[in-house]
Amino acid sequence: PQVFEGSGNPAYPGGPWFNMFNLGKTEAEMNKLKLNEIKNGRLAMLACFGFGAQAVMTQQAPLANLSAHLADPTGANILTNFAKALSG
């Protein structure tokens, strides 16, 4: 079907499937949306890296760290975790 044909640009899949709400009426608007998509993707990759780094540093899962922080915000935070990692 035509919906899966893409945009014709090999560097960007695009096409009707990726723009089903017909956002970005002009080329400038579409370029801004593409840039925002790239920036959000990079931020998501950085967040995933942060989850892994946090798990390595604290030897706990991210949800365990969150519950520890919510139970004791001043005792379980980034500064105390850095101090524990540097001293031990």
PEZI-V184284 format. One record per backbone hydrogen bond with DSSP energy under -1.0 kcal/mol. NH is the residue of the N-H (numbers start at 1). CO is the residue of the C=O. Records with the same first field share a line. If there is no record, write none. Layout:
NH = CO  CO
This chain:
4 = 1
5 = 2
7 = 13
12 = 9
17 = 3
22 = 19
30 = 26
31 = 27
32 = 28
33 = 29
34 = 30
35 = 31
36 = 32
37 = 33
38 = 34
39 = 35
40 = 36
41 = 37
42 = 38
43 = 39
44 = 40
45 = 41
46 = 42
47 = 43
48 = 44
49 = 45
50 = 46
51 = 47
52 = 48
53 = 49
54 = 50
55 = 51
56 = 52
57 = 53
58 = 54
59 = 55
65 = 61
66 = 62
67 = 63
68 = 64
69 = 65
70 = 66
71 = 67
72 = 68
76 = 72
81 = 77
82 = 78
83 = 79
84 = 80
85 = 81
86 = 82
87 = 83
88 = 84
